[in-house]
Amino acid sequence: MVEYIIKFFTTGAIDEIVARVLTVIFATVVYYTIFYYSKKRKLMPFAYILAVIVTAVFGLSFLSTDNIAFYVWFTLSMCMVASLLFFAHDLRHDVFHFSWKKHYAESGLANVSVDDLNNSVNEIIKACQRLSKTDTGALIVLCDNIPGAILDSGIRLDAEITADLLETIFFPKTALHDGAVIISANKVVAAGCYLPLTQENNLPREFGTRHRAAIGVSESYPDITAIVVSEETGIISAMKDGQTKRYLGADQLRSIIGSAMRLTDEGEQDNIWGIIEDEEI
């Protein structure tokens, strides 16, 4: 086997050797990506099965059968393509996450003073706690950039953030109480907005439409933070990048909302939400 590997990388013209090296590097990167997303999505059995298939197919390459090399590389290529298609959503998500963070760092929050942002944080916390005490449902989305389609689904407000305004919006039976409030920097940009729902099935029973919408929008736009107050239990939850944190008090809310408004550095944000593993919900 060692002799075969040595010949594989040393036999032939220089362009053939370079092509083989690049192919091996590419295959390594692809299979590392597959194993990474298998672990992230808790699908390690899939990774183990793929590893067995790749090992078996590679073993066949030592047989002295006509065209065996072609069939080996064809099978390995099909495994790679099928696996990448399987994790296409995750790849799209992470590529978007990278570009979104770069855009987010250059956004309009830089034009708002820290004092104004801290005041906005206090008003949001005050509203959430009051709504929680009365078991009034609420869904608040924090982000400096939001797609026009979501904004257009609601009513534009462009109002200063106050606890009284948020309580009024979510007061039962009012026209806007069922939708999401969109907050950008220190403004309530829109209310009554509709969000994409998550397709995740492994959620607590008490999670209603607001929770599913909050998780869904955070999955679609990784740097969005959504705050939910349950109208059934009054429990305050926060969602970001598909992750969920529940039973939040004032101090936890302050950390999460401050992170969403970039009042903390990136290291602190990672400590709040974690990097890879989702919190169990």
MOUR-V856802 format. One record per residue. N is the residue number from 1. RES is the residue in one letter. PHI is phi in degrees with one decimal (none if undefined). BURIAL is I if it has 24 or more other ideal C-beta (glycine too) atoms within 12 Angstrom, else O. Layout:
{{N | RES | PHI | BURIAL} {N | RES | PHI | BURIAL}}
This chain:
{{1 | M | none | O} {2 | V | -62.3 | O} {3 | E | -63.0 | O} {4 | Y | -62.9 | O} {5 | I | -65.3 | O} {6 | I | -62.2 | O} {7 | K | -63.2 | O} {8 | F | -59.8 | I} {9 | F | -97.2 | O} {10 | T | -125.0 | O} {11 | T | -90.8 | O} {12 | G | 105.0 | O} {13 | A | -69.6 | O} {14 | I | -61.5 | O} {15 | D | -67.6 | O} {16 | E | -68.9 | O} {17 | I | -63.8 | O} {18 | V | -61.5 | O} {19 | A | -61.5 | O} {20 | R | -65.6 | O} {21 | V | -61.8 | O} {22 | L | -63.8 | O} {23 | T | -63.3 | O} {24 | V | -64.6 | O} {25 | I | -62.7 | O} {26 | F | -61.4 | O} {27 | A | -63.1 | I} {28 | T | -63.0 | O} {29 | V | -62.9 | O} {30 | V | -62.7 | I} {31 | Y | -70.0 | I} {32 | Y | -64.0 | O} {33 | T | -60.3 | I} {34 | I | -62.8 | I} {35 | F | -67.0 | I} {36 | Y | -61.7 | O} {37 | Y | -73.4 | I} {38 | S | -63.2 | I} {39 | K | -68.2 | O} {40 | K | -63.0 | I} {41 | R | -94.7 | I} {42 | K | 57.2 | O} {43 | L | -119.6 | O} {44 | M | -60.0 | O} {45 | P | -56.2 | O} {46 | F | -61.3 | O} {47 | A | -64.7 | I} {48 | Y | -66.3 | O} {49 | I | -62.4 | O} {50 | L | -62.5 | I} {51 | A | -62.9 | O} {52 | V | -64.2 | O} {53 | I | -62.9 | I} {54 | V | -62.9 | I} {55 | T | -64.6 | O} {56 | A | -65.0 | O} {57 | V | -66.5 | I} {58 | F | -63.1 | I} {59 | G | -62.3 | O} {60 | L | -65.8 | O} {61 | S | -66.0 | I} {62 | F | -84.4 | O} {63 | L | -75.4 | O} {64 | S | -89.8 | O} {65 | T | -114.3 | O} {66 | D | -58.6 | O} {67 | N | 62.5 | O} {68 | I | -63.4 | O} {69 | A | -61.3 | O} {70 | F | -61.7 | O} {71 | Y | -66.2 | O} {72 | V | -64.0 | I} {73 | W | -66.6 | I} {74 | F | -64.4 | O} {75 | T | -64.0 | I} {76 | L | -62.0 | I} {77 | S | -64.2 | O} {78 | M | -64.4 | O} {79 | C | -62.3 | I} {80 | M | -64.0 | I} {81 | V | -63.4 | O} {82 | A | -61.7 | O} {83 | S | -67.4 | I} {84 | L | -64.8 | I} {85 | L | -64.5 | O} {86 | F | -62.2 | O} {87 | F | -103.9 | I} {88 | A | -59.2 | O} {89 | H | -61.7 | O} {90 | D | -65.4 | I} {91 | L | -63.5 | O} {92 | R | -59.7 | O} {93 | H | -59.2 | I} {94 | D | -74.0 | I} {95 | V | -64.8 | O} {96 | F | -64.3 | O} {97 | H | -57.9 | I} {98 | F | -64.0 | O} {99 | S | -69.6 | O} {100 | W | -66.3 | I} {101 | K | -63.3 | I} {102 | K | -65.1 | O} {103 | H | -68.5 | O} {104 | Y | -62.4 | I} {105 | A | -66.8 | O} {106 | E | -102.1 | O} {107 | S | -87.1 | O} {108 | G | -72.2 | O} {109 | L | -59.6 | I} {110 | A | -65.1 | O} {111 | N | -90.7 | O} {112 | V | -109.7 | I} {113 | S | -69.2 | O} {114 | V | -62.1 | O} {115 | D | -62.1 | O} {116 | D | -63.9 | O} {117 | L | -66.1 | I} {118 | N | -63.3 | O} {119 | N | -65.0 | O} {120 | S | -63.7 | I} {121 | V | -59.2 | I} {122 | N | -61.7 | I} {123 | E | -66.6 | I} {124 | I | -65.8 | I} {125 | I | -61.9 | I} {126 | K | -59.4 | I} {127 | A | -64.6 | I} {128 | C | -61.6 | I} {129 | Q | -67.4 | I} {130 | R | -66.1 | I} {131 | L | -64.7 | I} {132 | S | -64.6 | I} {133 | K | -64.6 | O} {134 | T | -101.8 | O} {135 | D | 52.5 | O} {136 | T | -98.4 | I} {137 | G | -68.1 | I} {138 | A | -152.6 | I} {139 | L | -139.6 | I} {140 | I | -120.0 | I} {141 | V | -110.1 | I} {142 | L | -111.7 | I} {143 | C | -170.4 | I} {144 | D | -86.1 | I} {145 | N | -134.4 | I} {146 | I | -137.9 | I} {147 | P | -56.8 | O} {148 | G | -58.5 | O} {149 | A | -62.5 | O} {150 | I | -71.7 | I} {151 | L | -61.4 | I} {152 | D | -69.8 | O} {153 | S | -78.0 | I} {154 | G | -120.0 | I} {155 | I | -112.1 | O} {156 | R | -70.7 | O} {157 | L | -121.0 | I} {158 | D | 52.8 | O} {159 | A | -113.3 | I} {160 | E | -65.1 | O} {161 | I | -78.7 | I} {162 | T | -137.7 | O} {163 | A | -62.2 | I} {164 | D | -62.4 | O} {165 | L | -62.9 | I} {166 | L | -63.0 | I} {167 | E | -65.1 | I} {168 | T | -65.4 | I} {169 | I | -61.4 | I} {170 | F | -92.8 | I} {171 | F | -61.6 | O} {172 | P | -53.5 | O} {173 | K | 78.1 | O} {174 | T | -75.5 | O} {175 | A | -64.4 | O} {176 | L | -107.3 | I} {177 | H | -69.1 | I} {178 | D | -83.2 | I} {179 | G | -93.7 | I} {180 | A | -96.0 | I} {181 | V | -92.9 | I} {182 | I | -104.0 | I} {183 | I | -113.8 | I} {184 | S | -127.2 | I} {185 | A | 55.7 | I} {186 | N | -111.9 | I} {187 | K | -128.2 | I} {188 | V | -86.8 | I} {189 | V | -76.5 | I} {190 | A | -154.7 | I} {191 | A | -141.0 | I} {192 | G | 71.4 | I} {193 | C | -86.1 | I} {194 | Y | -101.3 | I} {195 | L | -119.3 | I} {196 | P | -69.2 | I} {197 | L | -89.5 | I} {198 | T | -69.3 | I} {199 | Q | -98.0 | O} {200 | E | -65.0 | O} {201 | N | -99.4 | O} {202 | N | -88.1 | O} {203 | L | -123.0 | I} {204 | P | -58.6 | O} {205 | R | -59.4 | O} {206 | E | -75.9 | O} {207 | F | -74.7 | I} {208 | G | -101.4 | I} {209 | T | -63.4 | I} {210 | R | -60.8 | I} {211 | H | -63.7 | I} {212 | R | -65.8 | I} {213 | A | -68.7 | I} {214 | A | -63.6 | I} {215 | I | -65.5 | I} {216 | G | -61.1 | I} {217 | V | -70.6 | I} {218 | S | -72.8 | I} {219 | E | -70.9 | I} {220 | S | -74.0 | I} {221 | Y | -129.8 | I} {222 | P | -58.6 | I} {223 | D | -96.2 | I} {224 | I | -81.5 | I} {225 | T | -116.2 | I} {226 | A | -116.8 | I} {227 | I | -112.1 | I} {228 | V | -124.4 | I} {229 | V | -110.1 | I} {230 | S | -75.3 | I} {231 | E | -80.2 | I} {232 | E | -87.3 | O} {233 | T | -120.9 | O} {234 | G | 78.5 | I} {235 | I | -69.0 | I} {236 | I | -97.3 | I} {237 | S | -128.3 | I} {238 | A | -134.2 | I} {239 | M | -128.4 | I} {240 | K | -154.2 | I} {241 | D | 53.3 | I} {242 | G | 80.9 | I} {243 | Q | -92.7 | I} {244 | T | -131.9 | I} {245 | K | -125.8 | I} {246 | R | -119.6 | I} {247 | Y | 54.9 | O} {248 | L | -86.4 | I} {249 | G | -98.8 | O} {250 | A | -62.2 | O} {251 | D | -65.8 | O} {252 | Q | -65.3 | O} {253 | L | -60.0 | I} {254 | R | -61.5 | I} {255 | S | -64.5 | I} {256 | I | -69.5 | I} {257 | I | -68.2 | I} {258 | G | -61.1 | I} {259 | S | -63.9 | I} {260 | A | -63.6 | I} {261 | M | -95.0 | I} {262 | R | 60.0 | I} {263 | L | -87.5 | I} {264 | T | -121.9 | I} {265 | D | -81.7 | O} {266 | E | -63.7 | O} {267 | G | -63.3 | O} {268 | E | -67.1 | O} {269 | Q | -61.4 | I} {270 | D | -64.3 | O} {271 | N | -66.6 | O} {272 | I | -70.4 | I} {273 | W | -105.7 | I} {274 | G | 81.4 | O} {275 | I | -111.0 | O} {276 | I | -116.3 | O} {277 | E | -78.1 | O} {278 | D | -75.5 | I} {279 | E | -71.5 | O} {280 | E | -69.2 | O} {281 | I | -120.8 | I}}
